[in-house]
Amino acid sequence: MLAYDAGTGVLSLDRTASGNTDFHESFASVDSVAVPLEDGRLRLRVFLDRCSVEVFAQDGLATITDQIFPGEASTSLAVFAAGGRATLVSLDVVR
């Protein structure tokens, strides 16, 4: 799960539930990086393929890259705000 906490200004990528994670005790991890909002906005460019996630925040100011091993049933995408409000300005999905 990719998440941004507006209160702390931290972007995180949690792969603890990303499919096959039990082959090594340190694989299931959460990586995070501080990313300040710019004019109240967070710009993300996310590249996702079968086994990797690359996240570029604020035009490359911060990045997170992780390998994942999802199950065959992992074929969907969800965008949501929890505990506050968010506005999705633009979303392009290219297959």
PyMOL commands that place a pseudoatom at each C-alpha (Angstrom):
pseudoatom trace, name=CA, resn=MET, resi=1, chain=A, elem=C, hetatm=0, pos=[0.000, 0.000, 0.000]
pseudoatom trace, name=CA, resn=LEU, resi=2, chain=A, elem=C, hetatm=0, pos=[1.244, 3.457, -0.923]
pseudoatom trace, name=CA, resn=ALA, resi=3, chain=A, elem=C, hetatm=0, pos=[0.213, 6.100, 1.623]
pseudoatom trace, name=CA, resn=TYR, resi=4, chain=A, elem=C, hetatm=0, pos=[0.828, 9.762, 2.395]
pseudoatom trace, name=CA, resn=ASP, resi=5, chain=A, elem=C, hetatm=0, pos=[0.346, 11.201, 5.868]
pseudoatom trace, name=CA, resn=ALA, resi=6, chain=A, elem=C, hetatm=0, pos=[-0.368, 14.916, 5.446]
pseudoatom trace, name=CA, resn=GLY, resi=7, chain=A, elem=C, hetatm=0, pos=[0.101, 15.496, 9.177]
pseudoatom trace, name=CA, resn=THR, resi=8, chain=A, elem=C, hetatm=0, pos=[3.688, 14.245, 9.203]
pseudoatom trace, name=CA, resn=GLY, resi=9, chain=A, elem=C, hetatm=0, pos=[4.558, 14.847, 5.541]
pseudoatom trace, name=CA, resn=VAL, resi=10, chain=A, elem=C, hetatm=0, pos=[5.684, 11.240, 5.113]
pseudoatom trace, name=CA, resn=LEU, resi=11, chain=A, elem=C, hetatm=0, pos=[5.151, 9.068, 2.032]
pseudoatom trace, name=CA, resn=SER, resi=12, chain=A, elem=C, hetatm=0, pos=[5.351, 5.333, 2.689]
pseudoatom trace, name=CA, resn=LEU, resi=13, chain=A, elem=C, hetatm=0, pos=[5.228, 2.127, 0.703]
pseudoatom trace, name=CA, resn=ASP, resi=14, chain=A, elem=C, hetatm=0, pos=[4.093, -0.847, 2.775]
pseudoatom trace, name=CA, resn=ARG, resi=15, chain=A, elem=C, hetatm=0, pos=[4.798, -4.216, 1.241]
pseudoatom trace, name=CA, resn=THR, resi=16, chain=A, elem=C, hetatm=0, pos=[3.974, -6.310, 4.318]
pseudoatom trace, name=CA, resn=ALA, resi=17, chain=A, elem=C, hetatm=0, pos=[0.823, -7.592, 2.566]
pseudoatom trace, name=CA, resn=SER, resi=18, chain=A, elem=C, hetatm=0, pos=[2.122, -7.519, -1.006]
pseudoatom trace, name=CA, resn=GLY, resi=19, chain=A, elem=C, hetatm=0, pos=[1.838, -11.246, -1.687]
pseudoatom trace, name=CA, resn=ASN, resi=20, chain=A, elem=C, hetatm=0, pos=[4.712, -13.654, -1.170]
pseudoatom trace, name=CA, resn=THR, resi=21, chain=A, elem=C, hetatm=0, pos=[6.736, -12.101, 1.663]
pseudoatom trace, name=CA, resn=ASP, resi=22, chain=A, elem=C, hetatm=0, pos=[7.690, -15.062, 3.856]
pseudoatom trace, name=CA, resn=PHE, resi=23, chain=A, elem=C, hetatm=0, pos=[10.866, -16.141, 2.026]
pseudoatom trace, name=CA, resn=HIS, resi=24, chain=A, elem=C, hetatm=0, pos=[13.028, -13.777, 4.138]
pseudoatom trace, name=CA, resn=GLU, resi=25, chain=A, elem=C, hetatm=0, pos=[12.305, -12.177, 7.510]
pseudoatom trace, name=CA, resn=SER, resi=26, chain=A, elem=C, hetatm=0, pos=[13.260, -8.640, 6.416]
pseudoatom trace, name=CA, resn=PHE, resi=27, chain=A, elem=C, hetatm=0, pos=[11.436, -8.607, 3.065]
pseudoatom trace, name=CA, resn=ALA, resi=28, chain=A, elem=C, hetatm=0, pos=[8.041, -7.583, 4.474]
pseudoatom trace, name=CA, resn=SER, resi=29, chain=A, elem=C, hetatm=0, pos=[8.896, -3.945, 5.149]
pseudoatom trace, name=CA, resn=VAL, resi=30, chain=A, elem=C, hetatm=0, pos=[7.622, -0.382, 5.105]
pseudoatom trace, name=CA, resn=ASP, resi=31, chain=A, elem=C, hetatm=0, pos=[9.834, 2.171, 3.363]
pseudoatom trace, name=CA, resn=SER, resi=32, chain=A, elem=C, hetatm=0, pos=[9.185, 5.852, 3.935]
pseudoatom trace, name=CA, resn=VAL, resi=33, chain=A, elem=C, hetatm=0, pos=[10.506, 9.267, 2.999]
pseudoatom trace, name=CA, resn=ALA, resi=34, chain=A, elem=C, hetatm=0, pos=[9.659, 12.831, 3.983]
pseudoatom trace, name=CA, resn=VAL, resi=35, chain=A, elem=C, hetatm=0, pos=[7.898, 14.697, 1.173]
pseudoatom trace, name=CA, resn=PRO, resi=36, chain=A, elem=C, hetatm=0, pos=[6.670, 18.257, 1.699]
pseudoatom trace, name=CA, resn=LEU, resi=37, chain=A, elem=C, hetatm=0, pos=[3.467, 19.354, -0.010]
pseudoatom trace, name=CA, resn=GLU, resi=38, chain=A, elem=C, hetatm=0, pos=[3.895, 22.045, -2.657]
pseudoatom trace, name=CA, resn=ASP, resi=39, chain=A, elem=C, hetatm=0, pos=[1.044, 24.572, -2.721]
pseudoatom trace, name=CA, resn=GLY, resi=40, chain=A, elem=C, hetatm=0, pos=[-0.988, 22.049, -0.722]
pseudoatom trace, name=CA, resn=ARG, resi=41, chain=A, elem=C, hetatm=0, pos=[-0.514, 19.325, -3.336]
pseudoatom trace, name=CA, resn=LEU, resi=42, chain=A, elem=C, hetatm=0, pos=[1.290, 16.033, -3.604]
pseudoatom trace, name=CA, resn=ARG, resi=43, chain=A, elem=C, hetatm=0, pos=[2.304, 15.013, -7.113]
pseudoatom trace, name=CA, resn=LEU, resi=44, chain=A, elem=C, hetatm=0, pos=[3.011, 11.318, -7.574]
pseudoatom trace, name=CA, resn=ARG, resi=45, chain=A, elem=C, hetatm=0, pos=[4.144, 9.385, -10.593]
pseudoatom trace, name=CA, resn=VAL, resi=46, chain=A, elem=C, hetatm=0, pos=[3.840, 5.659, -9.927]
pseudoatom trace, name=CA, resn=PHE, resi=47, chain=A, elem=C, hetatm=0, pos=[5.110, 2.880, -12.161]
pseudoatom trace, name=CA, resn=LEU, resi=48, chain=A, elem=C, hetatm=0, pos=[3.795, -0.567, -11.331]
pseudoatom trace, name=CA, resn=ASP, resi=49, chain=A, elem=C, hetatm=0, pos=[4.509, -3.780, -13.132]
pseudoatom trace, name=CA, resn=ARG, resi=50, chain=A, elem=C, hetatm=0, pos=[4.171, -7.420, -12.173]
pseudoatom trace, name=CA, resn=CYS, resi=51, chain=A, elem=C, hetatm=0, pos=[6.979, -7.381, -9.577]
pseudoatom trace, name=CA, resn=SER, resi=52, chain=A, elem=C, hetatm=0, pos=[8.035, -3.806, -8.900]
pseudoatom trace, name=CA, resn=VAL, resi=53, chain=A, elem=C, hetatm=0, pos=[6.739, -0.444, -7.707]
pseudoatom trace, name=CA, resn=GLU, resi=54, chain=A, elem=C, hetatm=0, pos=[8.542, 2.835, -8.428]
pseudoatom trace, name=CA, resn=VAL, resi=55, chain=A, elem=C, hetatm=0, pos=[7.225, 6.043, -6.900]
pseudoatom trace, name=CA, resn=PHE, resi=56, chain=A, elem=C, hetatm=0, pos=[8.416, 9.533, -7.836]
pseudoatom trace, name=CA, resn=ALA, resi=57, chain=A, elem=C, hetatm=0, pos=[7.065, 12.294, -5.594]
pseudoatom trace, name=CA, resn=GLN, resi=58, chain=A, elem=C, hetatm=0, pos=[7.103, 16.022, -6.366]
pseudoatom trace, name=CA, resn=ASP, resi=59, chain=A, elem=C, hetatm=0, pos=[8.786, 15.501, -9.766]
pseudoatom trace, name=CA, resn=GLY, resi=60, chain=A, elem=C, hetatm=0, pos=[11.541, 13.276, -8.358]
pseudoatom trace, name=CA, resn=LEU, resi=61, chain=A, elem=C, hetatm=0, pos=[12.299, 15.198, -5.162]
pseudoatom trace, name=CA, resn=ALA, resi=62, chain=A, elem=C, hetatm=0, pos=[11.800, 11.876, -3.351]
pseudoatom trace, name=CA, resn=THR, resi=63, chain=A, elem=C, hetatm=0, pos=[11.593, 8.319, -4.657]
pseudoatom trace, name=CA, resn=ILE, resi=64, chain=A, elem=C, hetatm=0, pos=[10.780, 4.850, -3.384]
pseudoatom trace, name=CA, resn=THR, resi=65, chain=A, elem=C, hetatm=0, pos=[11.472, 1.679, -5.357]
pseudoatom trace, name=CA, resn=ASP, resi=66, chain=A, elem=C, hetatm=0, pos=[10.507, -1.779, -4.109]
pseudoatom trace, name=CA, resn=GLN, resi=67, chain=A, elem=C, hetatm=0, pos=[10.154, -5.278, -5.426]
pseudoatom trace, name=CA, resn=ILE, resi=68, chain=A, elem=C, hetatm=0, pos=[6.881, -7.128, -4.777]
pseudoatom trace, name=CA, resn=PHE, resi=69, chain=A, elem=C, hetatm=0, pos=[5.537, -10.611, -5.436]
pseudoatom trace, name=CA, resn=PRO, resi=70, chain=A, elem=C, hetatm=0, pos=[1.718, -10.301, -5.565]
pseudoatom trace, name=CA, resn=GLY, resi=71, chain=A, elem=C, hetatm=0, pos=[-0.643, -13.210, -5.966]
pseudoatom trace, name=CA, resn=GLU, resi=72, chain=A, elem=C, hetatm=0, pos=[-2.484, -13.878, -9.221]
pseudoatom trace, name=CA, resn=ALA, resi=73, chain=A, elem=C, hetatm=0, pos=[-5.688, -12.335, -7.796]
pseudoatom trace, name=CA, resn=SER, resi=74, chain=A, elem=C, hetatm=0, pos=[-3.996, -8.937, -7.250]
pseudoatom trace, name=CA, resn=THR, resi=75, chain=A, elem=C, hetatm=0, pos=[-5.370, -7.068, -10.251]
pseudoatom trace, name=CA, resn=SER, resi=76, chain=A, elem=C, hetatm=0, pos=[-7.051, -3.959, -8.853]
pseudoatom trace, name=CA, resn=LEU, resi=77, chain=A, elem=C, hetatm=0, pos=[-6.227, -0.407, -7.828]
pseudoatom trace, name=CA, resn=ALA, resi=78, chain=A, elem=C, hetatm=0, pos=[-7.925, 1.679, -5.125]
pseudoatom trace, name=CA, resn=VAL, resi=79, chain=A, elem=C, hetatm=0, pos=[-7.514, 5.367, -4.243]
pseudoatom trace, name=CA, resn=PHE, resi=80, chain=A, elem=C, hetatm=0, pos=[-8.948, 6.684, -0.976]
pseudoatom trace, name=CA, resn=ALA, resi=81, chain=A, elem=C, hetatm=0, pos=[-8.574, 9.236, 1.804]
pseudoatom trace, name=CA, resn=ALA, resi=82, chain=A, elem=C, hetatm=0, pos=[-8.776, 8.132, 5.437]
pseudoatom trace, name=CA, resn=GLY, resi=83, chain=A, elem=C, hetatm=0, pos=[-9.303, 10.479, 8.349]
pseudoatom trace, name=CA, resn=GLY, resi=84, chain=A, elem=C, hetatm=0, pos=[-9.544, 13.590, 6.215]
pseudoatom trace, name=CA, resn=ARG, resi=85, chain=A, elem=C, hetatm=0, pos=[-10.260, 14.961, 2.780]
pseudoatom trace, name=CA, resn=ALA, resi=86, chain=A, elem=C, hetatm=0, pos=[-8.356, 14.661, -0.452]
pseudoatom trace, name=CA, resn=THR, resi=87, chain=A, elem=C, hetatm=0, pos=[-9.082, 15.643, -4.028]
pseudoatom trace, name=CA, resn=LEU, resi=88, chain=A, elem=C, hetatm=0, pos=[-7.812, 13.536, -6.894]
pseudoatom trace, name=CA, resn=VAL, resi=89, chain=A, elem=C, hetatm=0, pos=[-6.990, 16.044, -9.614]
pseudoatom trace, name=CA, resn=SER, resi=90, chain=A, elem=C, hetatm=0, pos=[-5.776, 13.661, -12.291]
pseudoatom trace, name=CA, resn=LEU, resi=91, chain=A, elem=C, hetatm=0, pos=[-5.258, 9.917, -12.784]
pseudoatom trace, name=CA, resn=ASP, resi=92, chain=A, elem=C, hetatm=0, pos=[-3.944, 8.218, -15.889]
pseudoatom trace, name=CA, resn=VAL, resi=93, chain=A, elem=C, hetatm=0, pos=[-3.710, 4.439, -16.051]
pseudoatom trace, name=CA, resn=VAL, resi=94, chain=A, elem=C, hetatm=0, pos=[-1.775, 3.035, -18.978]
pseudoatom trace, name=CA, resn=ARG, resi=95, chain=A, elem=C, hetatm=0, pos=[-1.832, -0.667, -19.577]
for i in range(1, 95): cmd.bond("trace and resi %d" % i, "trace and resi %d" % (i + 1))
show_as sticks, trace
zoom trace
